[in-house]
Amino acid sequence: MKEKKKLIDENGLRLDGRKWDQLRPIKIEVGTLHNADGSAYIEFGKNKIAAAVYGPKEMHPKHALLPDRAVLKCRYHMAPFSVDERKNPAPSRREIEISKVIREALQPSLILEDYPRTAIQIYVEVLQSDGGSRVAGITAASLALADAGINMRDMVVGCAVGKIEGKIVLDLDDAEDKEGSGDMPFAFMPNLNLVTLLQLDGLFTPDEFRQALELAQQGARRVYEMQREALIKQYFSGGAGETTVVEEGE
Amino acid sequence: MSASKKSYVVETLRKAQMIELLSKGKRIDGRQLDETRKLDVRTGVIEKANGSAIVTLGNTQVIAGVKVQPGTPFPDTPDKGVLMVGAEVLPLAAAYVEAGPPDEGAIELARVVDRGVRESEMIDLASLCIKEGKHVYAVFVDVNVLNVDGNLFDATSYAVVSALLTAKMPKYVLEGDAVKNSGEVLPVPVAKIPVSVTIARVGNTLIADPTSEEEAVMDSRITLTTDDESNICAGQKGEPGTFPPEQILQAAEVAIRRGKEIRQAIKAATGHG
């Protein structure tokens, strides 16, 4: 049996020195890509993710358009160099599933009825992955949708919680995800207080599940403050075209 | 499996009617809100498979088959057997289904069921190693959906679990550097029985085990898989709707409570206790 890495030390600190309820450093920029109708870039720990939105645009294939609303499309994709072992660039089953859940996580925030017969395309490109890429991608994609000027009810913000060494902790990184005993990606709309994404694997007692759900909301609210600040800087203090950087101060 | 198969006019009218009914705590087929449909499990239906089961949940019907073969382990788990769950919605299962490679709905279905079996540690993968890094048992469970009437997640989950519970595999032994069939037959090593329960949100009401008709008007669904000790071992929210956090906890309560009953039914049908 391999020696298991200790994920929490005697001082209660995690491998990267974080406390149980601490997020990794986060950097968010809005309006990063010139051609896209909306775009954002996020660094979430070692995750580096670019998100872009094109649309509302003409729907192809035509027969799949919806007469009363826009069709939302989403592609989550990982670069071949984003992980330890080179990843085949063709979309994997995992990426197809994640594309679906990201789309379904963002769709409730959008007023698609304002754009009948059109398509809105979201791209989430993971340039480097470090655990929690889908939820960081959602945070960035929601900013890209806002940057594209798509009418929306609320922002969507993502954050994962997990279980390591029998303890519920916020925001697992790659090492914790691999060695830990549970992971729960989560996204919600903070002002409407509605959950838009929830996945879970591992083993959670009913009580741990309740704690995890509570901690995920707290974490997501903190990411939301940074998401909101990035948008405010881009549109109200920086001026159009300039990118802004927001970092979490500890 | 999305809502795109129905006319929007019919869907909207139907939804209004169903929400009115649900607000009185009633369902269109007369069930309680948290009541699941009649479950029938028949195992050992395919002689050429190592294990098999036909599960009928209301009018939803799926068949699962297990094939166990010698295989090579994944590089990151050299000392563990391989488990793979696949699912396909056959074109004969509903008018809207078209032949072709699995779409995102079928991929999600297979992956959520796989997660429940894997994370509950139903199969002792460590005991399926023949020679570390070289030879392991590969357990393939494939599900074909025969008739669609909603809640494919749970029907598929019950079929996979029932097929595994009754599966027998040949014992492979090392002969030099190769493996060969020893002629002996072993049961597939199962430790736990994961049971998924899917709950749909229609309007502001939660209903368990939705039919196709209910799925056509649902806003969102959540599938929660529990093990024998009521731990939650897999979860998936789906569809472009939302859940208030407190309804997720309600759903977990229903998944644990109904999960226990269904586990008993599966145990009885597969001769496990």
Interface residues (C-beta under 8 A of the other chain):
Chain A: P67 D68 L72 E85 R93 R94 I96 E97 S99 K100 V101 R103 E104 Q107 P108 M184 F188 M189 L192 N193 L194 V195 T196 L197 L198 Q199 L200 D201 G202 L203 F204 T205 P206 F209 R210 L213 Q217
Chain B: Y8 P75 E104 G105 I107 E108 A110 R111 R115 R118 E119 S120 S220 I222 L224 D227 S230 N231 I232 C233 A234 G235 Q236 K237 G238 E239 P240 G241 T242 F243 P244 P245 I248 L249 A252 E253 I256
